[in-house]
Amino acid sequence: MMNKLEKLSDYQLINLFQGGNLDAELKRKVINEIDRRDLKLSNEDKSFISNKQKVFVFLTTIFLFKYHIKIANSFLTNGNKKLYNEYWRWYSFGVGFKFILLLLFAKYLLRPNVLMF
């Protein structure tokens, strides 16, 4: 079993440990392998989107669609679904805000006769 643990990637090894469905012997072997590789069990590197990035996503929703798809999918491929969902939440807020601005612009600044009741 130890040989199979050595073949696992760091991410797979940490996920195996955090899964929690391990017997005592396998858990001890997994902990030894994590210690041997000197891995950290917590993902403290980036577990949230910064405020600067939130504002950027919020303001550039319409113009940089392909860029936003690439960034969000990189979160998903790295296994961080929480960041992926947060990123698309802020993207959706930006689209909704732009749509409301468009409606307000059409109602008060353009004043088309068709929309007047």
VOVEXDO-493745 format. One line per 10 residues: number of its first residue (from 1); their letters; for each residue x, y, z of N, C-alpha, C, O. Coordinates in pm, 1 decimal, always signed. Example, Ala and Ser with C-alpha at 12.3 -4.5 7.8 and 13.67 -1.06 7.14 Angstrom:
2
1) AS) +1319.0 -569.0 +780.0 +1230.0 -450.0 +780.0 +1320.0 -330.0 +780.0 +1423.6 -331.9 +846.5; +1285.0 -225.0 +708.0 +1367.0 -106.0 +714.0 +1290.0 +3.0 +787.0 +1340.9 +113.8 +803.9
This chain:
117
1) MMNKLEKLSD) +82.0 -119.8 +0.0 +0.0 +0.0 +0.0 +86.0 +125.6 +0.0 +48.0 +227.3 -58.0; +202.1 +118.7 +65.1 +288.1 +235.7 +72.2 +335.2 +277.6 -66.1 +348.7 +396.7 -93.9; +360.2 +179.8 -152.9 +403.1 +210.1 -288.2 +293.5 +284.5 -363.4 +322.2 +374.6 -442.2; +168.2 +247.3 -339.5 +57.2 +315.4 -404.7 +40.2 +457.3 -352.0 +3.0 +547.0 -427.6; +66.4 +478.8 -225.5 +57.3 +613.1 -168.9 +163.6 +705.1 -226.9 +139.6 +824.7 -243.4; +279.7 +651.3 -257.7 +386.6 +732.2 -314.8 +352.4 +779.5 -455.3 +403.2 +882.2 -500.4; +266.7 +705.6 -524.6 +229.6 +742.9 -661.3 +122.8 +851.7 -665.4 +103.9 +915.1 -769.2; +52.9 +874.3 -554.6 -51.7 +976.6 -551.6 +8.6 +1116.3 -556.9 +118.5 +1139.6 -506.5; -64.2 +1208.6 -618.3 -18.9 +1347.2 -618.6 -43.5 +1408.2 -480.5 -115.0 +1351.1 -398.2; +15.6 +1523.1 -456.7 -1.9 +1589.9 -328.1 -148.8 +1620.5 -301.6 -198.9 +1599.6 -191.1
11) YQLINLFQGG) -216.5 +1669.9 -403.6 -358.0 +1705.2 -390.6 -442.6 +1582.3 -359.4 -531.9 +1588.1 -274.8; -414.7 +1470.5 -427.7 -490.1 +1347.9 -403.3 -463.7 +1294.6 -263.2 -555.0 +1243.3 -198.4; -342.0 +1305.8 -216.5 -306.6 +1257.0 -83.2 -378.2 +1337.8 +25.2 -430.6 +1281.1 +121.0; -380.1 +1467.0 +10.1 -448.5 +1552.5 +108.0 -598.5 +1527.1 +104.7 -662.4 +1522.6 +209.8; -656.1 +1510.2 -15.0 -798.7 +1479.9 -24.5 -831.5 +1344.9 +38.5 -936.8 +1329.8 +100.5; -744.1 +1248.2 +23.5 -764.4 +1117.4 +84.9 -765.9 +1130.4 +237.3 -847.9 +1068.2 +304.8; -675.9 +1210.7 +290.1 -669.2 +1230.3 +435.0 -791.8 +1305.6 +485.3 -847.4 +1270.2 +589.3; -834.5 +1408.0 +413.9 -947.3 +1489.2 +457.8 -1081.6 +1421.3 +433.5 -1183.4 +1464.5 +487.6; -1082.7 +1315.7 +352.9 -1206.5 +1242.4 +328.5 -1262.7 +1181.0 +454.9 -1384.5 +1179.4 +473.2; -1177.6 +1130.6 +542.4 -1220.3 +1082.1 +671.3 -1265.8 +936.9 +675.4 -1290.4 +886.0 +784.8
21) NLDAELKRKV) -1278.2 +867.7 +563.8 -1323.8 +729.2 +562.8 -1206.4 +632.4 +558.5 -1201.3 +544.5 +472.5; -1112.8 +647.9 +650.1 -992.8 +564.6 +653.1 -987.4 +484.7 +782.0 -1029.2 +532.1 +887.6; -935.9 +363.5 +772.4 -912.5 +288.3 +895.4 -783.3 +339.2 +959.8 -710.5 +418.1 +899.6; -755.6 +294.6 +1080.1 -644.6 +349.6 +1158.6 -509.7 +325.3 +1092.5 -424.1 +413.8 +1091.7; -490.0 +205.4 +1036.9 -360.4 +173.1 +976.2 -335.4 +256.3 +849.8 -226.1 +309.5 +830.6; -437.1 +267.0 +764.1 -422.3 +345.1 +641.5 -404.1 +492.6 +674.9 -325.7 +561.7 +609.8; -475.3 +540.7 +774.8 -461.7 +680.9 +813.9 -320.4 +709.7 +862.9 -264.1 +814.7 +831.9; -263.0 +617.0 +939.1 -125.6 +634.1 +987.4 -27.9 +638.8 +870.7 +65.2 +719.3 +871.0; -48.5 +551.9 +769.5 +39.2 +551.5 +651.6 +25.9 +680.3 +571.8 +124.7 +734.1 +522.0; -97.5 +729.3 +560.0 -119.5 +854.8 +487.5 -52.6 +970.5 +560.6 +8.5 +1056.6 +497.4
31) INEIDRRDLK) -63.6 +973.3 +692.1 +1.1 +1079.7 +770.5 +152.1 +1072.2 +756.3 +218.3 +1175.3 +744.2; +206.9 +952.6 +757.7 +352.1 +937.5 +738.5 +394.9 +986.8 +601.4 +499.2 +1050.9 +588.5; +316.0 +957.9 +499.1 +349.2 +1004.2 +363.6 +338.8 +1156.3 +353.4 +421.3 +1220.1 +287.9; +238.0 +1214.0 +417.6 +224.2 +1360.5 +418.2 +343.2 +1423.4 +489.4 +397.3 +1523.9 +443.3; +384.1 +1364.7 +601.4 +500.5 +1415.8 +674.2 +628.2 +1399.8 +593.1 +714.6 +1487.5 +594.6; +640.2 +1287.7 +522.2 +760.1 +1263.6 +440.3 +772.4 +1367.9 +329.4 +882.2 +1414.2 +298.4; +658.8 +1404.3 +270.2 +659.4 +1505.1 +163.0 +660.6 +1647.4 +216.1 +677.2 +1742.2 +139.3; +643.3 +1663.1 +345.9 +640.4 +1794.2 +411.2 +528.1 +1881.8 +352.9 +550.1 +1996.5 +313.9; +408.0 +1824.1 +348.3 +291.5 +1895.8 +297.1 +216.5 +1964.0 +409.9 +222.6 +1921.8 +525.4; +146.4 +2069.4 +374.7 +60.5 +2137.5 +470.6 -82.7 +2096.0 +441.8 -123.8 +2090.8 +325.9
41) LSNEDKSFIS) -158.7 +2066.4 +545.9 -295.1 +2019.2 +528.7 -393.9 +2132.9 +506.7 -503.0 +2109.7 +454.5; -359.2 +2252.6 +544.4 -452.8 +2363.8 +526.4 -418.6 +2438.9 +398.5 -301.8 +2453.8 +362.5; -521.0 +2485.2 +331.6 -503.3 +2563.5 +209.3 -512.3 +2711.3 +243.0 -613.8 +2775.7 +216.2; -406.4 +2764.9 +301.7 -405.8 +2904.0 +343.8 -358.8 +2998.2 +232.8 -360.4 +3120.0 +250.4; -317.3 +2942.9 +119.4 -257.5 +3026.7 +16.1 -359.2 +3123.1 -45.9 -330.1 +3241.9 -60.1; -477.1 +3074.1 -82.8 -576.6 +3162.7 -143.7 -711.5 +3095.2 -133.6 -745.9 +3010.6 -216.1; -786.8 +3132.0 -34.1 -917.4 +3069.4 -17.1 -1030.1 +3170.5 -33.2 -1145.4 +3140.2 -2.3; -998.4 +3288.7 -80.7 -1100.6 +3390.3 -103.2 -1055.0 +3483.4 -215.5 -937.1 +3488.1 -250.6; -1149.1 +3555.4 -269.5 -1118.1 +3652.1 -374.9 -1098.9 +3788.2 -308.6 -1180.0 +3829.3 -225.6; -993.0 +3856.9 -344.7 -965.2 +3987.4 -284.1 -1069.1 +4089.8 -328.7 -1136.1 +4072.3 -430.5
51) NKQKVFVFLT) -1080.9 +4196.0 -251.4 -1177.5 +4301.1 -284.5 -1143.9 +4368.0 -417.6 -1233.2 +4405.7 -493.5; -1015.7 +4382.3 -444.7 -973.0 +4442.9 -570.6 -1019.2 +4357.0 -689.3 -1065.9 +4409.3 -790.5; -1005.5 +4225.9 -675.2 -1047.5 +4136.3 -782.6 -1200.1 +4134.4 -795.6 -1252.1 +4122.7 -906.6; -1272.5 +4145.8 -683.4 -1418.3 +4151.9 -689.2 -1465.2 +4274.5 -767.1 -1555.1 +4265.3 -850.7; -1404.1 +4388.0 -739.3 -1440.7 +4511.5 -809.8 -1407.9 +4499.5 -958.1 -1485.9 +4543.5 -1042.6; -1293.2 +4440.3 -990.4 -1254.3 +4421.6 -1129.6 -1355.4 +4334.0 -1203.1 -1396.2 +4365.9 -1314.8; -1395.6 +4223.6 -1140.3 -1493.8 +4133.9 -1201.5 -1627.0 +4206.0 -1217.6 -1692.0 +4194.6 -1321.5; -1667.2 +4279.3 -1116.0 -1794.5 +4349.5 -1115.7 -1801.9 +4452.2 -1228.8 -1905.6 +4466.0 -1293.6; -1692.4 +4523.8 -1252.2 -1694.5 +4632.6 -1351.1 -1666.4 +4586.8 -1494.0 -1702.9 +4656.9 -1588.5; -1603.2 +4472.5 -1512.2 -1564.9 +4429.8 -1646.9 -1643.7 +4308.3 -1695.1 -1594.3 +4233.1 -1779.1
61) TIFLFKYHIK) -1762.4 +4287.9 -1644.9 -1839.0 +4168.2 -1679.1 -1872.0 +4160.8 -1827.2 -1860.9 +4053.5 -1886.7; -1911.1 +4268.7 -1887.0 -1955.8 +4266.8 -2025.6 -1837.9 +4259.9 -2123.2 -1847.9 +4194.9 -2227.3; -1727.9 +4325.6 -2091.1 -1620.4 +4344.3 -2187.2 -1520.6 +4227.7 -2194.5 -1466.9 +4199.6 -2301.6; -1496.0 +4161.0 -2084.1 -1390.9 +4059.3 -2079.7 -1447.3 +3920.9 -2049.5 -1399.6 +3853.4 -1958.3; -1546.5 +3878.7 -2123.5 -1615.3 +3753.7 -2095.4 -1521.1 +3633.0 -2103.8 -1522.3 +3548.1 -2014.6; -1439.4 +3624.1 -2209.5 -1348.4 +3510.3 -2224.9 -1244.2 +3506.6 -2112.5 -1207.2 +3399.2 -2065.1; -1198.2 +3621.9 -2071.4 -1102.3 +3629.3 -1961.4 -1163.9 +3573.3 -1833.1 -1100.2 +3497.1 -1760.5; -1288.6 +3612.1 -1806.5 -1355.5 +3564.7 -1685.4 -1379.9 +3414.0 -1690.0 -1371.7 +3347.2 -1586.9; -1409.3 +3360.7 -1805.9 -1427.2 +3216.3 -1819.2 -1296.1 +3143.9 -1787.8 -1296.9 +3043.1 -1717.2; -1184.8 +3193.7 -1839.0 -1055.5 +3130.4 -1814.2 -1019.0 +3133.2 -1665.7 -972.8 +3033.0 -1611.2
71) IANSFLTNGN) -1039.5 +3247.0 -1600.8 -1005.1 +3259.1 -1459.1 -1093.0 +3167.0 -1374.3 -1043.3 +3095.3 -1287.5; -1222.5 +3169.7 -1399.8 -1314.2 +3086.1 -1321.0 -1286.5 +2937.5 -1342.3 -1293.0 +2859.3 -1247.5; -1256.0 +2898.5 -1464.3 -1226.9 +2757.9 -1490.4 -1093.4 +2715.5 -1429.8 -1075.5 +2598.3 -1396.4; -1000.2 +2808.2 -1415.3 -874.8 +2772.5 -1347.7 -901.2 +2741.4 -1200.3 -836.2 +2654.1 -1142.6; -996.1 +2812.6 -1139.4 -1033.6 +2780.4 -1001.6 -1092.8 +2639.8 -994.5 -1063.0 +2563.4 -902.7; -1176.0 +2607.1 -1091.2 -1243.5 +2477.7 -1090.8 -1145.9 +2363.1 -1117.0 -1156.7 +2257.5 -1054.8; -1051.3 +2383.0 -1208.1 -955.3 +2276.8 -1237.2 -857.9 +2254.6 -1122.1 -803.1 +2145.3 -1107.5; -835.9 +2357.5 -1039.9 -751.6 +2341.3 -921.1 -828.5 +2279.8 -805.6 -772.8 +2258.7 -697.9; -955.7 +2250.9 -827.1 -1035.4 +2184.8 -724.6 -1094.5 +2278.2 -621.8 -1135.7 +2233.4 -514.9; -1099.7 +2407.1 -651.2 -1152.5 +2503.1 -555.0 -1289.8 +2550.9 -601.0 -1302.6 +2657.1 -661.9
81) KKLYNEYWRW) -1391.5 +2471.9 -571.6 -1526.8 +2503.8 -615.8 -1582.7 +2625.3 -541.6 -1666.3 +2697.5 -595.9; -1537.7 +2648.5 -418.9 -1584.6 +2764.1 -342.8 -1543.1 +2894.4 -412.2 -1624.3 +2985.8 -426.9; -1418.1 +2902.5 -454.3 -1371.6 +3021.6 -526.5 -1443.7 +3036.5 -659.6 -1478.0 +3147.7 -700.0; -1466.8 +2925.0 -727.6 -1537.5 +2925.5 -854.9 -1677.5 +2984.0 -838.3 -1719.3 +3070.0 -915.9; -1749.1 +2937.1 -737.2 -1884.7 +2988.1 -713.2 -1884.2 +3134.6 -673.4 -1970.7 +3210.6 -717.0; -1787.6 +3176.0 -590.8 -1780.2 +3316.2 -550.2 -1748.6 +3406.1 -669.5 -1804.1 +3515.3 -682.2; -1660.0 +3360.0 -756.0 -1623.9 +3438.4 -874.4 -1745.8 +3460.7 -963.1 -1771.7 +3572.6 -1007.3; -1821.2 +3352.5 -989.1 -1939.1 +3367.4 -1074.8 -2049.5 +3443.9 -1005.0 -2131.5 +3505.3 -1073.3; -2056.3 +3443.6 -874.2 -2154.3 +3525.2 -802.2 -2127.1 +3673.0 -828.1 -2219.2 +3749.2 -857.8; -2000.4 +3713.6 -816.9 -1966.3 +3853.2 -841.7 -1984.0 +3889.8 -989.0 -2019.8 +4003.3 -1020.5
91) YSFGVGFKFI) -1959.6 +3796.2 -1078.0 -1984.4 +3819.4 -1220.4 -2133.4 +3843.0 -1243.6 -2171.1 +3933.4 -1318.2; -2217.0 +3762.9 -1180.7 -2361.9 +3778.1 -1195.9 -2409.6 +3910.8 -1137.9 -2497.0 +3975.5 -1195.7; -2353.2 +3952.0 -1024.7 -2386.7 +4082.9 -969.0 -2353.6 +4192.9 -1069.1 -2431.2 +4286.9 -1086.1; -2240.1 +4181.7 -1134.6 -2200.1 +4281.8 -1233.4 -2293.5 +4286.2 -1352.4 -2328.9 +4394.4 -1399.3; -2334.3 +4169.6 -1402.4 -2427.2 +4164.9 -1515.6 -2561.4 +4225.1 -1475.8 -2620.0 +4301.9 -1552.1; -2610.0 +4191.1 -1357.6 -2737.3 +4247.3 -1310.2 -2729.6 +4397.8 -1294.4 -2823.4 +4468.8 -1330.6; -2619.3 +4447.2 -1241.0 -2600.9 +4591.7 -1224.3 -2598.3 +4662.8 -1359.0 -2660.1 +4767.9 -1375.5; -2526.4 +4605.1 -1455.4 -2521.1 +4666.3 -1588.8 -2658.6 +4665.9 -1654.9 -2693.3 +4761.0 -1725.0; -2736.8 +4561.3 -1633.8 -2871.2 +4554.3 -1691.6 -2961.7 +4661.0 -1630.2 -3039.3 +4725.0 -1701.2; -2952.2 +4680.1 -1499.5 -3031.8 +4785.0 -1434.4 -2990.4 +4922.7 -1484.0 -3075.4 +5008.6 -1507.6
101) LLLLFAKYLL) -2859.8 +4944.0 -1499.9 -2813.4 +5072.2 -1555.2 -2866.5 +5094.8 -1696.6 -2905.2 +5206.3 -1731.7; -2868.1 +4989.6 -1777.1 -2920.7 +5000.7 -1912.0 -3068.9 +5037.2 -1910.6 -3111.9 +5121.3 -1989.6; -3146.2 +4976.8 -1824.1 -3288.4 +5009.1 -1814.3 -3310.9 +5152.4 -1767.2 -3397.2 +5222.7 -1819.6; -3233.3 +5195.1 -1668.4 -3246.1 +5333.6 -1620.8 -3205.0 +5433.0 -1728.1 -3268.0 +5537.6 -1743.3; -3100.2 +5401.3 -1802.3 -3055.6 +5486.6 -1912.2 -3164.9 +5498.3 -2018.6 -3192.8 +5607.4 -2068.4; -3225.7 +5386.2 -2052.5 -3330.9 +5387.1 -2153.8 -3454.1 +5462.3 -2105.5 -3519.4 +5530.4 -2184.5; -3486.4 +5451.3 -1979.5 -3608.1 +5514.3 -1929.2 -3591.4 +5665.1 -1912.1 -3679.3 +5740.9 -1953.0; -3482.0 +5710.0 -1853.3 -3470.2 +5850.9 -1818.1 -3390.3 +5934.8 -1916.7 -3414.7 +6055.0 -1927.5; -3297.1 +5876.5 -1987.9 -3215.1 +5958.5 -2078.1 -3259.9 +5949.9 -2223.1 -3254.8 +6049.9 -2294.6; -3302.7 +5835.4 -2267.2 -3346.4 +5824.6 -2404.9 -3490.8 +5869.9 -2423.2 -3524.8 +5930.9 -2524.5
111) RPNVLMF) -3572.7 +5841.0 -2328.5 -3714.9 +5875.0 -2328.8 -3782.9 +5842.2 -2461.5 -3838.2 +5930.4 -2527.1; -3778.5 +5716.1 -2500.3 -3847.6 +5681.7 -2624.7 -3998.9 +5688.4 -2605.1 -4050.6 +5657.0 -2497.9; -4068.3 +5729.9 -2710.4 -4213.2 +5742.3 -2702.5 -4282.4 +5608.6 -2690.9 -4396.0 +5601.6 -2643.8; -4217.7 +5504.3 -2732.0 -4277.7 +5371.5 -2726.1 -4291.4 +5326.5 -2580.6 -4390.0 +5261.5 -2546.0; -4195.1 +5359.3 -2495.1 -4198.0 +5313.2 -2356.8 -4282.2 +5399.4 -2265.8 -4308.3 +5360.9 -2151.8; -4325.3 +5514.9 -2312.7 -4403.3 +5606.1 -2226.4 -4546.8 +5560.9 -2223.3 -4607.6 +5535.6 -2327.3; -4599.9 +5551.0 -2105.6 -4738.5 +5504.7 -2087.8 -4828.3 +5620.5 -2054.7 -4948.6 +5602.0 -2036.0
